[in-house]
């Protein structure tokens, strides 16, 4: 039997192993999505006739955009393959390793310029490049899907999943921003070793790719060897595959999800594209390529502080305001880049402002809140669709930003062996127009869309949840189903330890008795248990309410506290996944009673039946003080 000390030690090993996985994974993505285009425009076609080189640069830039956009359509298929994989090592870890090894080998191959093939047969080079890059991208996607898919397989605890995700995001930030710190020193050093020249040549870029490939493989092996997949808690909902059609329909039918997605897409294209052109700014405009590491240091340090700062600020400042602050900082950074482009001090200040953004965190939370909005408006709860939206938007923005970076390099003459001395005023003007004015316009659009079109604030979401709960309790939010004639009886066990109460004895925040069909329990402790054998259908994003259906079709919602929606999940820990089968008496939720009471809310646990018209009769209560293993009701229902 595992001791508490051993369990704690294992948990930390898994956290570290999982976090190490995204260190190499994000570094790989950064090398592929940002610095590969830089290599293509500067070193890949060294020795190739300039006219042919420019044609190949344009061809590769266009192909990368098309392939990355097509990847959005392929991802659901990849997810389906991963989900149906059955091995003794699990379903995720094999694809972590296979995807990483194959994509890393192919990364090195394309950073060799496919072994210099463009110098001898550029047509064959173009054909092979398409095949290799598509294969690389597919296997990278296998690794990506498998990595983040492991989170629910590693832990059943919602809080622990949050810790794993935070650790992974933190190391991912280091992996992504760390490239900015090392790319120039690494490419320059290895080019010098090979040629004796202090420049970023093809030899240096190849060494850079090899280092990233090794890091990616080692990171994948760390995840595979240091984590354990727990297949017993995987939700049945995972069997319902989300297609790209589902994603787009989910967005179209939910106007708030649409506006949130559009605002984030505008931001993301600007952010990723600017990261891609910063190297050109330092090399061709400032004439200081060896100072490019500064951009990486700033991004890493600012990112280190903004992530933990967000929840602190959000206690006092609404997230819509935080989003606006971040976008205004981004807009200010572009103005500094434009008007202070030759001043390193102003550029540094601009980089600090550029990276001071809460857009990703706000977007994730807003998209999550849009689930309840869509459920209230359309009667559909598109959880899987919502989870698929942001990764899809990231891929789209990555594709467009790659196109922007490649286009800038071609139109501004920043290709091949060009230096800052070769730049004309027209070159600089072209660079500014696409590198700063275009992203500036996107940043402004993102701000305007979010401020004027996104209506789901914390307060508005709380109202939506309360209204949805009222509809669910009355049965008004239930989907239409065929009429049933067979009557069955479901035994209900108390979902909490405490004192049994009628709904009419429970007063809401306006001192009105609760309506609906069900019962309540004044809890003795902060535990909520499954009232019967069944399946968890959904959880509100605020974690205080869940929907559950018994094996014989009785639908109910369990609601912890009155007004607790305003806590926005603080003090609540879930011990299940949506779609998971549970047994009567199984622990579902832990909640902090002291926190709820200090906030001025009631901690009463309320159970509503969501299809009251189907209920024929409710049996008698068995006792006034109940424990979670006590049978409290017999419900006859169709």
N, C-alpha and C positions, 0 to 999 in steps of 0.2 A: 504493500500500500504506500502510495506517495505521501510523504510528510508535507506539512505546510511550507517548510523551508525549501524542500525539493521542488514543490509546485511553483513557488515564487521564483526560484532560480531558473526553472524551465521557461516560465513566462518571459523573463528578461532575455533569455537566450533567443526565444522566438521573436521578440520585439527587435532585437539587434540584427538578427539574421534577416528579418523581413525588411528592415530599414536599409541594410546594406544592398539589398536587391535593387532598390530604386536609385541608389548612388550611381551604379553603372548603367542602369536602364535609362535614366534621364540624360546622362552624359552621352550615351549612344544616340538618343533622339536629338540632342543638341548638335552633335557632330553631323548627323544626317540632314537635319532640317535647316540648320544655319550655316555651318562651316563647309559643308559639301559644296554649296553654291559658290562660296568664296574661293574654294579650291578650283572649281570648274572655271571660274572667270580669271583666275590668276596663274594657276600652275598646271592644270591638267593637260593643256595643249601646248606646253612649252616645246618649241621646235617645229610646230605645225604652222603652215602658211596662214597668215593673219586672216585672210578672207574665209578660208575653210574653218579656222578656229572659231571665228565669230558666228558662222553658220551652225557649227556644232554647239556652241554656247546657247544660241537661241533655241535650237532643237531640244537640247537637254532641259533647259528652263521650262519650255512648253510641255515636254513630256512629264516632267516631275509634277507640274501643276495638275495635269490630267490624271496621272496615276494616283496622286494623293486624294483627289476628289473621288475617283473610282473606288478607293479604299473604303470610303464611307459606306458604299453598297456591299462591300465584301465582308465587313466586320461582323454583321449578324450571322453569316455563314460560318465564319471562323469561331464565333462564340458557340454555335451549335455543335461544331466538331469537338471543341474543348469540353463542352458539357457532356457529351456522349462518350468521352474517353474513359475507359476502365482499365487500370493497371494496378499492380500491387503497390506502386508508389503513389497512387492517387490519380486524379484527373488533371491537376494543374501543374504539378512539379515537372512531369515529363516534357510538357510544352514549354515550360520556363527554360529548361536546359536545351532542348532541341531548337527552339526558336532563337535563343541567344547564340548558340554555336553557329548555326547556319547563317544567320544574318550578320554575325561578326566576321565570318570568313568572307562573305560577299562584300562587306564594307571595305575590307582590305583590298579586295580585287578591284573595286571601282576606284579606290584611291591610288591604284597603280596606273590608272588610265587604261584599264584592261590590258595591262602589260605593254603599254605604248602602241596599241593597235592603230590608233588614229593617225599615226605617222605613216603607216604603210597602206591601210585600207580603211578610210573613214566611213564608208558605207557599211562594211561589215561591223565596224565599231558601233555604229548607231543601232544596228539590229541587235547585237549582243548586249548593248547597254540596256535596251528596253527589257529584254528577257531577264537579265541579272537584277536590274533595279526592282522589277515587279516581284521577283522571287524573294529578294531581300525584304521588301516592304511587307509581303505576306507573312514571312516568318517572324519579322519584328512584331507584327500585329498579334501573332500567336503568343509571343512572349508577353506582350502588353496585356492582352485579355486574360491570360493565365495569371499574371502577377496580381492584378487588382481583384480578380475573381477569387483569389486565395483568402481574402480577408474574412468572409463569413465561414470559410472552411477551417480556419485556424482557431476561431473563438466563437462561442455562442453569445457571449456577453456584449451588448451594444456599446457599453462604455469601453471595453477592451478593444473593440473594433475601431472606435474613435481614436484610441491611443495608437494602434497600429497604423491607421491612416495618417495621423499627425506625424509619427516617426518617419513614415515613408515619404510624406510631402517635404519634410525638413531635409532629409538626405537628398531627395530629388532636387531641391533648390541648390544644394551644394554641388551636385553633379552637373546641373545645367549651368550655373553661374561660374563654377570652377573652370569650365572650358575657356571662358573669357580671360581668366587669369593666366592659364598655361599655354594657350594656343600660339601666341607669338614667340615666347621663349623656346617652346618645344620645336616648332617648325624652323626657327632660325638656327637653333643649336645643331639639329641634325642635318640641316642643309649645309652648315659650315663644316661639319665633320666629313660630309661627302664631297663638297666642292671647294671649301676654303673661302666661300663667299658669305657675308653677313646679310642674308636675305631669306624670304620664305619661298623656297624652291620646292619642286615636286618630291624630292627626297625627304624634306622635312614634313611635308603633308602626309606622306606614306607612314613615316614614323609616328606621327600624331594619330593616324587611323589605327595602327597596330596597338598603340597604348590604350586607346578607347576600346578596341575589340577585346583585348585581354581583360580590362576592367569589367566590361559587360559580362563576359563569361564567368569570371570569378564571382561577380555579384549574383548571377543566376545560381551558381553552385552553392553559394552561401544560403540562399533561400531554400534550395532543394534539400540541403543537408541539415539546416538548422530549424526547420519548421515541420509541423505534423498536421496533415489534413484530417479533420474530423467529419467523416462523411455522414454520420448519423443525424446531423442537424441541418443538412442542406434542404432548403425549402422546395416544396413541390412547385411553387410558382416559377422556379427556374426552368421547368419543363415547358413553360409557355414562351416560345421564342418571339423576340421583338424584331420585326423586319424594318427596313428603312421606310417602307410605306406606313407602318404603324407609327414610327417616329414623327413623320411629317403630318400625318392625320392628327396625332395627339397634339401637335403644336397648333395646327390650324383651328382645331375645335376648342382651343383654350387660348383666348386672346391675351391673357396675362403672360402665359408661357411664351407666346409669340413675341410680345414686346420685350420681355426679359431676355429672350434668346437673341433678338435683333440688337439690343443694346450691348450685350456681351460680345456678339460677333464683331461689331464695329470697334469695340475696345481691343479685342484679341488680335484682329488683323493689324491694327496700329501698333500694338505692343510687340508682337512677334516680328513684324517687318522692320521696326526700328532697331530691335536687337540685332537683326541681320545686317543692317547697314552701318552700325556703329564702327565696325572694323574699317569700312571705307572712309568714314568720317576722320578717324585717327590717321589713316594711312595717306589718303589723298587730299584731304582738306587741311587738317592740322599739320600734316607732314611728320607725325610722331607715332609710327606704328608700334614702336617699342614701349610706348606708354599705354597701350590698349589694355593691359592688365588692370589698370585703374578702374575701368568700367566693371570688370568682374568683381573686384573687391567691394565697390560701392553697392552693386546689386546684392551681393551675399550679405553684407552687413545690414543694409536697409531691410532686406527680406527677413533676416534673423530677428529683427525687432518688430516689424509690422504684424507678423502672424500672431504672436502672443499678445500684442497690444490691442488687437481687434476686440476680443471679448471684454476687455476692460473698458474700452471706449464705448462699446455698444450698450453697456449698462446705463450710460448717461446720454448717449447720442444715438438717434435712430439710424438704422443701417442705410436708409436712403440718403441721409446727410453725409454719412461716411463715404458712400459711393461718390457723391458729388464732390467731396473734399479731395478724394483720390483723383477724379477726372480733372478737377481744376488744377491740381498739382501737375498732372500729365500735360495739360494745355500750356501751363506756365513753362514747363520744361522745353516744349517745342519752340516757344518764343525765344528762350535762351539759346537753343540750338541754332535758330535762324539768325538772330541778331548778334550772337556772340560766338559764331562758328569758328573764329580764329583765336579765341581766348580760352585757354585750357581751364582757367579758374571758373569761368562762366559755364563751360561744358560740364565740369565736375558738379557744380550746383544743380545744373539741369538734370544730370544723371540721378542725383539724390531725389529730386522731385519726381522724376520719371518712374522710379521704382517704389515711390510711396503711394501705393494703391491698394485698395481693399476690394477691387472689382471681382476677383475670383471667389472670395469668401462670400460676398454679398450675393453674387449670382447663384451659387450653390444653395444658399439658404432661401433665396427668393423662389428659385425653381422648386425647391422642396415644398414651400408654402403654397405654390400654385397647384399642388396635388389636391388639396382640400377645396380650393377655388373651383377647379375643374369638376370635382365630385359634386359640389353644390350646384354648379351651373348646368352640367351635362349629365350628371348621374353616373359618370365613368371615373374610375380612379386609376389613372395611367401612371402607376409607379415605375414599371419597367421602362416605359417611354421616357419619363422624366430623368431617370438615371442615365439614359442613353444620349440625352440632348447635349450636355456639355462636352463629352468626348467627341461627339460628332461635330460640334461647332469648332473645337480645337483643331480637328483635322481639316475642316474647310478653311479656317483662318491660316493654318500652316501652309496649305496649298497656295492660297492667294499671296501670302507674304513671300513665299519662295519665288513666285512669278515677279513680284515687285522688285525683289533684290536682284534677280537676274537681269531684269529690264534696265534697272538703274546702272548696273555695271556696263551693259552694252551701250546704252544711249549716252552715258556720261564719259565714255572712253576709259573706264577703270578696269581694263582687262589686261591680261598678259603681263609684260614687264613694265607697264606704266607706273610712274611715280607722281608725287605731288607737284614736281616741277613741270610735268607734262600737262597739268590741268589748265585749261583756258577758262576765262570768265563764263563762257557758255556752258562748259562742262560743269562748273560749280553751280550755275543756275539750274541746270537740268537735275543735278543731284538734289539740290534743295527742294525743288518742286515735288519730286517723287518721294524723297526720303523724309521730308518734314512737313511740307504743306498738305500733302495728301493724308498722312496719318493725323495731322492736326485737325483736318476737317472731319475725319472719322471719330476722333476723340470728342469733338464738340457734338456731333450727331449722337454719339453714345450717351453723353450727358443729357441732352435734350430729351431723348427717348425715355431714359430712365426717370427723369424728373417729372415729365408731363404725361407719360403714358402708363408707367408702371404704378398701379394703385395698391398693390399688396404690401402695405407697411405692417409692422408688428401689431399695431392696434387693429388695423383692418382685418388681418388674418385671425386675430382673436375673435372678432365679431363673426367672421365666416365660420370658424370652428363651432362657436356656440349655436349659430343658426343651423348648421349641418347636424349637430347633435340633437337639436330639437326636432328636426325633420326625421332623423333616424329613429328617435324615440317614439314618434307618432306613426312611423311606418311610411311617411310620405316620400322618403328618399329611397325606398326599396324599389328595385327593378321589377317590372311587370313579369309575372311568371304564370304558367298554365295553372288552372284551377285543379286542386288536389282533393280527393274524396277520402282517402285512407287516413284514419286518425291514429297517431302513435303517441307514446308517452316517453318523455325524457326526464330522467332524474337529475336534479341540479344540486350540486354541493356548494357550500358557502365559498365564495371567492376570496374571503378574508376572515380573520379572527376578530370577533367583536360583537356588538349589539345589533340585532336585526331591527330594521325600521321599514315602515311603509313609505312609499314615495310621497304620499300626501303629508307625511310628518317632516319631510325634508324641505327646507325653505331655500330658494335660490338667493342670488345677491340682491334682488329687489324685494325680498321677504315674501315671495309668492311660493305656494307649494308646488313641487314638481309634478308635471303631468306625464302621462304615458303609462305603459304597462311594464311593471318590473318591481324591484325592491332595492333597498339600500342597507349598508352595514357601516356602523360607526366603528372604525378599526382600532384594534388594540396595538397593532404594530404596522410597519410599513411594507407589508407583503401582500401581493395579489396572486391568486392561484386560478388555474383553469377550473371552471364550474362543471365541466363534463368532458368526455372524450370528443375531440373534434379537430378543427383546423382554424388557425388564426388567419382571418381574411385580410386585415389591413391594420395599420397603426397610424394615428395622426402624427404629423411631423413633430408635434409638441410632446409626444411620448406618453401623455396622460390618458389616452383613450385608445382602445383597440376593439376591433370587430372580430367575433368568433362564431363559427357555425358548428353545431353538433353533427355527429356522424349520421343522425337520422333527420337532419334538416332544420333544427331549431336555430334561428339566428338571434344573436344578442350583441350588445356593446357593453363594455365595462369601462366606466368613467371614474377616474380617481380625482376626487376633490371638486370643489366649486370655485370657479375663477382661476384655477390652476393653469389654464391655457396661457395666462400671462407670464408664467414662469418659463415658457418656451423650452421645456425639456430639462431645465435645471433641477437637480434632485431626483430625477427618474432614471432608472436603469432597466433596460429590457433584457429578458433572458430567453428570447425566441427570435425567429425570423418570420416575416409575413409569408404565409403559405405553408408554414410548418405544422405538422400534425402534433397534437399534444394530448396528454392523458389527464383525466380529472385529478386535481390536487397538485398538478405540476406548477412550480413557481414560474410566473410570467413576468411580474414587475416588482421591483423594489423601489420604494419612494421615501423621501426624507420628510417625516412628519413635522419635525421641528422647523425645517425650512418653510414648509407650507404654512404653518401657524404663524411664524414670524412675519411672513408676507401678508398676513391678514386674511388667509383663505381657509375654507373648511377642507378637511381631509376625508370626508365621507366617501365611501366606495359605492357607486350606483351601478346597478345592472338594469338595462332596458332590453325589452324584446322588440326587435325591429320590424316584425310582421304581426302586429297585434290581431289583425283580422283572421289570421290562421289559428290563433290560440282558442281552443274550445273551453279549457278550464285550467285553473291554477289550484294545486293541492294546498293543504294546510301547512303553515309554518311549523317546523319541528323545533320548538324551543325559542326563547328570546335571546339568549347568549349562545353564539355559535362558534365553532372552530372550522377550519377550512376542509376538514375531512367529514363534516356533518352534512347529511342530506337535509336540505331546507325546503325544497319544493318538488312536486311532480307536475310537469306541464304536459297537458294533452293538446296536441296540435296536428294540423294537417301537413 
